[in-house]
Amino acid sequence: MILCDTNIFIHAFNGNAQTILDLQKIGFENIVLSSITVMELFQGMGNKKELSRMKSRIKYYDVIEFDKQVSKLAQKLIENYSLSHGLMIPDAIIGATAVIHEIPLFTYNVKNFRYIPDLTFFK
């Protein structure tokens, strides 16, 4: 299983050939996303038609909801890395989800996550 960051879906849905190829190699059945990624994707839509299209695109993926364990780790990450590294809440939740569930993270923004202990990346 691979947890995909929001930027991966944005690239794929915008037709980026390399991203689509990478996702095909992973296997669509092995791709999961955080519920925060769903929220970020929905927030990026400009109208109801775009929102409906996005909902139909992501309905085939498994979504990992953040629970108490993910929330606690995300809080700790914000405490430790918000001031020093500029860690934002969505990235803290996505990173914590990957760590708690022991799932590699596929992202194009490695710099936003590389300092998170025990986080592994899909390459």
N, C-alpha and C positions, 0 to 999 in steps of 0.2 A: 504494500500500500504506500502511496505517496500523497502527501498533503501539498496542494498547490496554492500558492499565494495569489492574491487578487490580480497582480500584474500578468500572471501567466494566462489567466482567462481573458483578460483584456486583449493581449497579443493574439491569442487564438481566435477570439471572436472578431478581431479586426483582420483576420486572414493571414497572419504571419506564418509563412510556410514552415520555417524551422520549428516554431513552437508546436504547430499542429503535428509535425513529424515526431517530435519528442513525446507528445501526449499519446500518439499512436503506438510508439515503442513501449511506453509504460503500460498501455492497455487501459482503455477507458473504464473498465471494471475495477481497476486498481487505483483510481484517482478519487481522492476525497477532498472536501473543502470545509473550512471552518464556517460556522454560522456568521461570523463577523465578515468573512469574504462575501457571503450572500448579501449582507447588509450594504457593504461597500459597492457591490455591483448594482444593486437596486438604487442606491443613492446617486449613482452616476448616470442614471437614465433621465432623458430630457422630457419625456412625455409618457402617457399611458401605453401607447403602441410599443415604444421601445421597452418599457417595463414588461409588457406581456411577452414580447419576443425573448427577453432575457430569462424570464421565468420558464419559458418552454425550452430554452437551451440548457439550463442547469438542472432541470428536473430529473435527469438521468444519473446524476452524481449523488453519492452518499454525502451527507452533511454531518459533521461532528459538532454537536452543541457544546458550548462551554459550560462546565459544571463547577462545583465548589473547588475541586482540586486545581483545575485550570485557572480559575479566578484567583485563588491564593497565590499561585506561582506568578501569574501576570502582575499582581499587585507587588510582589517582591521584585520582579524585573523592572517595573516602573520606578520603584524606590531606589534600586541600585543603578539604573542606567538612563533614566529620564534626563537628569541634569548633565551627566558626563557624556552621553552618546546621543541625546535627543530622541530616545525611544518613545514612540507614540503608542497610545492605547491599542489601536487595532493590531499593530505589529507585536505588541506584548502578548496579546491574546492568541494570535496565530502562532507565535514562537512557543508559548506555553502549551498550546494544544499539541504541537509536534513533540515537545519534550515529554509531556505526561503520557501521551499515547505511543511514544517511541516510534514515530513515523518520520522518515526523512522529509524535509521541506524542499520543494521546487520553487525557486524564486529567481528573478533577475536582479533583485535588490539585496544581494548577499550582505552588503555593507550595513544594512539596517538590522541584521540578525547575527552577524559573525561572532559577536562578543557574548552571546547567550550560552551559558554552560550547558553541556550535554545535548545541544542541538546538532543534528546531522543534516547534511544537505544532499539532495539528489543532484548528480552531475551528469 
